[in-house]
């Protein structure tokens, strides 16, 4: 029976949050100095457990047991969003480390190999889910050649080179080597907190469809161009945003979400009527039919807005993520463990966020566990989870890991 | 009788457009290399006419006659908006030069002194109307110390230093030295073209009131935050933009205009609900009562949007330009000259754009003349005016200048 060490777990989490500490959160962009230091620190911890520690060509860090017996991969991503929370990614990475430590401490767990892992760039500084996509063979060298940092434009190749990763092979998934993959994560929403639950067992991960929508109007002088003859691309963008706000509740399901993350008006000067507006829009659902319905509605609204505003419109779908169902036996293992440690305080739920598990699931049986987010806040430095929930989640994960490995 | 030289005028205009040529327009930001080259070129032309050519501490270029008789200032601004048209500002500057040349050519105009001038940064790269504000004593050193380039943040002091202007005094208006000020400009709207007129005589210049409106919502994860609990600052901004579009036609007058030039969502990432939205909004009218009515309406709409969206709102008025009436005797001089050269094809009209003349009018009798803009386009590199209208406008200006100087 693995027993996790609460003090050691919280200490490791707090130590990890020192890499790129920012207010009460962290700023640890992929391949930054702080990110690479955190990955090298992980390797030292993995080695101390007798694991074969390595970093691959995109920065994924593995701690692989040496024996022939298939191991259970446990982890998440090590980097953070910009100026964001200390637990997003880090929680799952440090859970992997603590579960490996707890198994090493427990005599009856000898022969149940745990392989902690830390993926790279799930948070899209260069390419969303880069590390797990690389691991499952979903990316080629050409895409890596072309990628740039989305915030400041640095080529990914330059960043890999500066991080000392150039020339190192990218490790590929070895299905015969692993029993499967478990990932823990903060919920990043308020469902658990709002319903008084302490553990979420993820049933499926939503598909995310992303769009770039561009309106082209007529750039002109904001003082001398009569209102009647304007073709204001900014007004068209606002019109579409409001049309979406009115229409989407009718075509979406209760758990669907949609977001306009960016509106950029060009040229963006106070005295010039915007000639061009670009919107980044996305929606998410766990049901492919709902995704398709929202796609149809969006395209209708863009067309109507174009016709009402007199601005030409174009819409490009930039990402079409498929929803992914989690392994049912693994879900049961997590649920049984949750019931043992928090009877009645767990719930099955879909994940509204994407996670490395949705990629790893293509090659290995995979499942995920959520712990509550205080106030539902994430992607912000105030993100947090009560210590007792952090500790509980790790023990549930350890128990589930044991049950999965024993029945493998 | 001054007779302008059409060929010389068009040649000078085209030569001037080579400073920062961009497509069929120009990119000549204030104090850029191209802008400073154009100002030094003007000084050479002024000197060739026997004028005392000088550049002052903010880049205003003067060609001052040496005699004791009060002269008539004629000009506009030399820099352009970014990637914009070849005539905006340049037309009035080169008219000043051509009128001075025509007067120098005409024996009967000896003793009627013309002082060509080119103002700096009317186009707000650092401070809107900087050159004319400096000239009339409407700016202090502290404001110059604090100002930065609105596009890339360079401090104004650094730009002045790089342009070789640091330490040069800023020339102040000398009302006893000048009879007044004339400025010609493209209309930048389509009123002249739409009504078949060739000359506009400006009656007044609109007041421009500008605002920075900020909505503060809750930044959060775009996948895990239920729609029901979101406080999306971007949605609030779109809601306000649409509320303005519906309400303003009821409180505005026919010639009023209003524009949202910029909407910036923070952090601006596709998977993060915007926690902050900043809008730059402005409106213009020649009637102070209409401006005040729009101000009241705007503040109501911001408050309503804040309450509907759940996002805190703040509104700051960043500019409160007063409408300014042009000198009536100068208007008559322009009208008589227009009637002589284009009978029936001129009209009195307010200016929807701000111009250096509205500042100079505080110290000197001032008036303005407009020539048509093809398609009403300006602040864009496709901006243009038919050659015959360019030539006509300059002759009308020269005639009016003669009449003003003779009756001074």
Contacts between the chains, C-beta under 8 A, distances in Angstrom:
chain1	res1	chain2	res2	distance
A	81	B	269	7.7
A	81	B	272	7.6
A	82	B	267	7.0
A	124	B	269	7.9
A	124	B	271	7.3
A	150	B	269	7.9
A	187	B	224	6.3
A	188	B	221	4.4
A	188	B	223	7.2
A	188	B	224	3.8
A	188	B	225	7.7
A	189	B	221	7.0
A	189	B	224	3.4
A	189	B	225	5.7
A	189	B	226	6.5
A	190	B	225	7.5
A	190	B	226	7.2
A	190	B	229	6.4
A	191	B	226	7.4
A	206	B	223	6.5
A	208	B	223	6.9
A	208	B	271	7.7
A	210	B	270	5.9
A	218	B	377	7.7
A	219	B	379	6.7
A	219	B	380	5.0
A	220	B	376	7.0
A	220	B	377	6.1
A	220	B	378	6.7
A	220	B	379	6.4
A	220	B	380	6.7
A	221	B	188	4.4
A	221	B	189	7.1
A	221	B	352	7.7
A	221	B	353	6.0
A	221	B	378	4.6
A	221	B	379	4.8
A	222	B	257	6.6
A	222	B	259	3.9
A	222	B	261	6.4
A	222	B	282	6.5
A	222	B	284	7.7
A	223	B	188	7.2
A	223	B	206	6.5
A	223	B	208	6.9
A	223	B	257	6.2
A	223	B	284	5.2
A	223	B	351	7.7
A	223	B	352	4.0
A	223	B	353	3.9
A	223	B	354	6.8
A	224	B	187	6.4
A	224	B	188	3.8
A	224	B	189	3.4
A	224	B	257	7.9
A	224	B	351	7.6
A	224	B	352	4.3
A	224	B	353	5.0
A	224	B	373	7.8
A	224	B	376	7.2
A	224	B	378	6.8
A	225	B	188	7.6
A	225	B	189	5.8
A	225	B	190	7.6
A	225	B	257	6.9
A	225	B	352	7.8
A	225	B	376	6.1
A	226	B	189	6.6
A	226	B	190	7.3
A	226	B	191	7.6
A	226	B	255	7.7
A	226	B	257	7.1
A	227	B	249	7.5
A	227	B	252	8.0
A	227	B	256	7.7
A	227	B	257	5.9
A	227	B	258	7.6
A	229	B	190	6.5
A	229	B	376	6.9
A	232	B	259	7.4
A	232	B	260	8.0
A	234	B	241	7.1
A	234	B	260	5.3
A	234	B	261	7.6
A	234	B	263	6.4
A	235	B	241	6.5
A	235	B	245	6.0
A	235	B	260	7.3
A	237	B	238	7.4
A	237	B	263	7.5
A	238	B	237	7.4
A	238	B	238	4.2
A	238	B	241	3.5
A	238	B	242	5.4
A	238	B	245	7.7
A	238	B	260	7.6
A	238	B	263	7.6
A	239	B	242	6.3
A	239	B	245	7.8
A	241	B	234	7.1
A	241	B	235	6.5
A	241	B	238	3.6
A	242	B	238	5.4
A	242	B	239	6.3
A	242	B	242	4.9
A	245	B	235	6.0
A	245	B	238	7.7
A	245	B	239	7.8
A	249	B	227	7.5
A	255	B	226	7.7
A	256	B	227	7.7
A	257	B	222	6.6
A	257	B	223	6.2
A	257	B	224	8.0
A	257	B	225	6.9
A	257	B	226	7.1
A	257	B	227	5.9
A	258	B	227	7.5
A	259	B	222	3.9
A	259	B	232	7.4
A	259	B	270	7.7
A	259	B	271	7.4
A	259	B	272	7.9
A	259	B	273	5.7
A	260	B	232	8.0
A	260	B	234	5.3
A	260	B	235	7.4
A	260	B	238	7.6
A	260	B	265	7.7
A	260	B	274	7.7
A	261	B	222	6.4
A	261	B	234	7.6
A	261	B	265	7.0
A	261	B	268	6.7
A	261	B	269	5.5
A	261	B	270	4.3
A	261	B	271	6.5
A	261	B	272	5.9
A	261	B	273	7.6
A	261	B	274	6.7
A	262	B	265	5.7
A	262	B	268	4.5
A	262	B	269	7.3
A	262	B	270	6.8
A	262	B	274	8.0
A	263	B	234	6.4
A	263	B	237	7.5
A	263	B	238	7.6
A	263	B	263	5.0
A	263	B	265	5.7
A	264	B	264	7.9
A	264	B	268	7.9
A	265	B	260	7.7
A	265	B	261	7.0
A	265	B	262	5.7
A	265	B	263	5.7
A	267	B	82	6.5
A	267	B	83	7.9
A	268	B	261	6.7
A	268	B	262	4.6
A	268	B	264	7.9
A	269	B	81	7.4
A	269	B	82	7.9
A	269	B	124	7.6
A	269	B	150	7.6
A	269	B	261	5.5
A	269	B	262	7.3
A	270	B	124	7.7
A	270	B	210	5.9
A	270	B	259	7.7
A	270	B	261	4.3
A	270	B	262	6.8
A	270	B	280	4.6
A	270	B	282	5.7
A	271	B	124	7.1
A	271	B	208	7.7
A	271	B	259	7.4
A	271	B	261	6.5
A	271	B	282	6.9
A	271	B	353	8.0
A	271	B	379	7.5
A	272	B	81	7.2
A	272	B	259	7.9
A	272	B	261	5.9
A	272	B	379	5.0
A	273	B	259	5.7
A	273	B	261	7.6
A	274	B	260	7.7
A	274	B	261	6.7
A	274	B	262	8.0
A	275	B	380	7.3
A	280	B	270	4.6
A	282	B	222	6.5
A	282	B	270	5.7
A	282	B	271	6.9
A	284	B	222	7.7
A	284	B	223	5.2
A	351	B	223	7.7
A	351	B	224	7.6
A	352	B	221	7.7
A	352	B	223	3.9
A	352	B	224	4.2
A	352	B	225	7.8
A	353	B	221	6.0
A	353	B	223	3.9
A	353	B	224	5.0
A	354	B	223	6.9
A	373	B	224	7.8
A	376	B	220	6.9
A	376	B	224	7.2
A	376	B	225	6.0
A	376	B	229	6.8
A	377	B	218	7.8
A	377	B	220	6.2
A	378	B	220	6.8
A	378	B	221	4.6
A	378	B	224	6.8
A	379	B	219	6.8
A	379	B	220	6.5
A	379	B	221	4.9
A	379	B	271	7.6
A	379	B	272	5.2
A	380	B	219	5.2
A	380	B	220	6.9
A	380	B	275	7.5
